[in-house]
Amino acid sequence: MLFKKIIFIGIFFTVTVLTGCQHADNKVSLFTQTKQNSRIEYKNEKFFINEDSYLCKWDQTMTNYSKLIPNVSEPFTILDGSIYYKSSSDYSIMKCDIDGKYIEKVASDHGNWCYDIVAYKNYIFYTIYTNHDSKLYRLDTVNKEIKQITTDYTAQFHVMNNKIYYMKVVEDYDKQYISLCQCDLDGGNETTIGDNPSFFGYRDKDVLLYVCNSKAYYIPSVVEGEYDLNKYDLGIYGNSIYMYRDVSNKDLIYLAAFIYTSDTPDINSPYKLYAYNKNTRHADLINNDGIGLIDGIKDNYIYYRIEDKKQNIKEVKSQLDGSDVQKVDENTLDEMFVINYTNMEDYYILWP
């Protein structure tokens, strides 16, 4: 049976100090570039963590890069000209300038793994995992104060609209309850806005797309000073829902809903393909003909695999409406999967 690989981010490394080393021979293939799990564009400069766990910065041509800091764990973020990243040697959050110099420790003594570092306004938000538990913390970069935001197990989170959106997990004997919650930036005014969320499918400064009870919802960004508690049902339902960023059109996010009625997927069941437009805040049905298991979308073509009743697999691409079907090799689809699943062919832009 055909299945998707899941890519986990968060391998930890030891941090040592090395700054400003230029590497003129660091030319890498497109596929190697797109495999990076963490890459950020800040003030027209592009930063990424390479396969050797160096925090690096590209030159303007993106053919050579400088290795700034070795043994950096993913992910990292940038705020007001400072880079914040993880140290796995003592589970601390470190800070350095945009050139990898003036390294200092800004948060420590948590005693275990730190992951999901997010910059918002003058704060750095991050989660700490310890003793099978996970909590959300906030670092005030102005007064250096650290505040614990959540007391329950906190899974994925997103910061937008002067609010924190997060998945809260509560254990009750042998049962587990998961809620989608919202609170203020200091943890106050917690509100439950959904039950049984599965995952955050896509998130950036404009929108949070997520799946709850096998339905797709979105929460939009609002103008500063406005307030919008509402979540919006996209009218997309499926036992499996995948989300894909269109790297050739940054306003579009594609959602593929796989619908079947039994525990065993029916290979004749169709994927319904939708395109969510961040500007119009609407999802349009693009294809209802059972495209197949999708690996990526680029330049108005969808790359996918079809499995027949004998579990023979065919790799193809077609126009988004299902026309112009062309056979492609498996390596092309593997590359498209890496590009689209990690959303890293283009860089996540931080707005200074």
N, C-alpha and C positions, 0 to 999 in steps of 0.2 A: 504494500500500500504506500502510496506517495505521501511524503510528509515534509514539513519545513524544519530546517535546522534553526535552533534558537541561539542567538549570540548573546553571551553574557559579558558585561563590562565590569571590571573591578578587580583585576589581578594586581597584587600589591608588590612593591619593590622597595629596596633600601635606597635612601636618599644620600648622595654625597654632593659636594659643591664643585661645579665647574662652569664657568661662564664665558660667553663671547667667542667661542671657537668657530672659525669659519671653515666650511667644507665645500670647496668648489666642485668636488667630484660627486656630490650627492644628487645624482640624477636618477629618478625612479620612474617606473612605468606608470601608466594611468591606473592599472589595476592595483598596484602597490599603494598609490596615493589614496585611492578610494577605500582601502581597507582600514584606514585609520579610524579608531573608535572615538576620537575626540579632536575636533578642529573648530577653531573660532576665528572670525574676522573682526578686527577691532581697529577702527580708524584707518581702514584700507590696508592694514597689515594682517597677514594670515599666519596663524599659529596652529601647531598640531603636535600630537605625541606620535613618534614613529614606532616602528616595530621593535626597536632596541630600547624603548622606554625613555627616549630623550624628548624633552619639550623643545620644539624647534620652531624657527620662523623662516618663512619663505622670502626670497628676494622678489622684486617686482615682476620678474619674468616667470616665476614659479618653476625654474629649472634647477636652482641651487638653494640651499637653505643653511642657516646657522643652527648649530646645536647649542641651546642655551643652558639646560640643566639635565643631568643624567638621572636615570632611575626614578622617573616621575610616574605616579599612579594616576589612572584615569578616574573621574574626569577632572577638568580644571575650569576656571572661569576668570574673567578680567573685569575689574571695576576701577574707574578713575585712574587709569594708567598703572595699576598694580595687578600682577598675576597671583591668583590664589590656587594652590594645588595641594595634593595629599602626600604626606610622608608615611610610608609603611613601616619605617623603622621604629617609630614610637606612636603611630596613629595620629600624628598631629597635622594641623593645617598650616601650611607655610605660605609666606608672602614674599614676592620679589618685584623688582621693577620690570619694565617692559623689555629690558635687555637681559634679564636673568641675573641682575646684580642686586646687592643689598638684601640678602636673604635673611628673613627673620621668622620666628615661630609666633603665630597669632592665636592658636587654639590648641590645647593639649589636655592631658590628664583625663581623657575620656576612657582610656583603657582598652579600646578595641577599634574595629574597623570604622572608617569614615567614608561615606559615599554620597553621591548626588549633591554636589556643590553648586549652588545657584546664586547669582548676584542679582539684587533688586534694590534700587535706590542706594542708600548707604549701608545696606546689610548684605551679609553672606549667610545664606541658609544651607544647612547640611543635615544629614541623618547619620546617626551613630548606631551601629549594630554591636550588641554585647549580650552575652548569656541568653541567646535566642530571643532577644528583644531588640526593638528599634525605636528610637526617639528622634524627634526633629528639634534642632537647635538653631539659634540666630546669633550671629556675631555682628555687633555694631562696630563698623570700621572707624567711626569717629572717636568714641570713648573706650573702645576695646572691650566692652562688656559682652558677656555671653549669657544668653537666656534660653532655658529649656522651654520649648513651645508646646509640645504634646506630652501627655502622660501615658497614653495607650500606644500599643504597637502601631507604628506609622510605616506604611509601605511607600508607594509612589506619591510624589507631591509636585505641585506647580504653583508659581507665584505670579499673580496678575491682578489687575484691578484693585490694588491695595489690599488684596486678600490672598490667603493661602488655601489652596484646594489640595486635599490629601485623602488617601485611603486609610481608614482606621480599622484595625483588627482587634476584636474583643473575644477572649476565650471564656466560655462558660461550661465548666466541666468538660464533656467530650464534644461540645459544639463550638463552632467558630462563626462569628458574625462580622461581616465586612460592610462598612458604610463609607459613602463619599461625603466628606465633611468640608466645611468652609469656616475659616476663622479670620480675625484681624491679624495684622502683622506681629502683634505681641502675644497671640494665642487666645485673646479674649473673644467673646461672642461666638462661640462654636455653634454651628448650625449643620444639621444633617440634611443634605439635599438629594440623596439617593441611597438605595439599598442594593447590596450585592453587586458592586462594580467589579468588572473583570480586570480591566487594565486601562491605562492612559494610552490611547493609540497614537496621538500626535499632540504636541504642545509647542507653542512658541509665544512671542509677545502679543500676538493677535488673537489666539484662540486655543482652547483646550477641547480636543475631541476624545471621547472615551466611550467605553461599552459598559452597559449596565443591564442585567437581566436580558442578555442577548439582543439589546437594542442599542443603536448608535445615537449619541447625544453630543451637543456642543455647547460650550459657554464662551461667548465672545468677549473681547476686550471692550472697555467703555472709555469715553472721554474723561479725562481727569476731573474729579469732582462729581461725576455722575455715579449712580449706583445701579447695578443690575444683578439681582440674585438669581434671575431665571436661568434655568437650563432649557435647552431646546431639543425636542425630539426630531431627528432627521427622517423618521419614517422608514428607517432601514433596519430590518430584522434578519437574523440568521444564526444558526448554531455555531458558525465560525465567521468572524468578521476581521478582515485584514485591512490595514491602512497603508497607503503608499504615497510618498511625496513625489510630485512630478518635478524632476530636476530641471526641466526645460521651461516650466511655468510655475513660479514660486507661489502663485495665488491659488493653485489647485492642489487638493489632496484627494486621492482616489480611495474609495472604500469598496472592497469586494466582499459580498455576503454570500456564504455557502449555505444552502438550505437543504436539510434532509430531516426525515421524521423518525428515524430509528437510531439505535446505538451504533449501527454500522453504516457509514456513508454510502449512499447510492451513487455510483459513478456517473449515472445519467442525470443526477440532480444538477441544476444550473448554478453557476456563480452569477449573481446580478452585480453589475459594475456601475458604480455611481461616481460622480465628480463633485466634490464640495468646493465651492468658490468662496474664498475668504472675504472677498469684497461684497458679493451679493448675499452671503450667509445662506446659501441654498445648495442643496444637493440634487443634481439631475441624473436620472437614469440614463446610462450610456449604452449598456448592452445587456440583453436579457436572454442570450442564446447559449449560455453555458460555456463561457470562454475556457475555463480550466483553472488549474492551480497557478496563481500568478506569481511571477518572479520579479517583475519590474515594469515600469512605464517610463518611456522617454521618447521625445520628438514625435508625439502622436502615435506611437506604436506601443502595443502591449506585448510583453514577452511572457509566455506561459507554457505549461506542459499538459498534455492530455494522456490519460491512462485508459486503456481499453479493458474489456472484461477479462482478458488474459494477463493483465497487469503489464502489458507492453507500453512503454512510455515514448511519446513523440514530443520533441521540442520545436516550438514554432513561435512566430510573431505575427501580428496582424494589426490593421488599423483598429482604433478604439471601437468602431461599430462592427467589428468582426470580419471586415472585408480584407482583401489583399493578404491572404494567409501565405506565409513563407516559412520554409524549414530553416532552422538555425542549429548550430552545434551546441552541445551541452555546456561547454566552457563559457559561451556567451551568456547563457542563462545563469550560470553560477556567478559570473561577474555582475550581472544585472541584479541578482539577489543581494549581493553584498552592498552594492551601491544604494539600492532602494531601502533595504531593511535598516541599515544604519543611518540613512539620510545624510550621507557624508560625501557625496560627490561635490556638492557645493558646501560652503562654510556657513555655520550658524553665526549670524551677525549680531554683535552686541552693540547697542546704541549708547554712545558716551553721553 
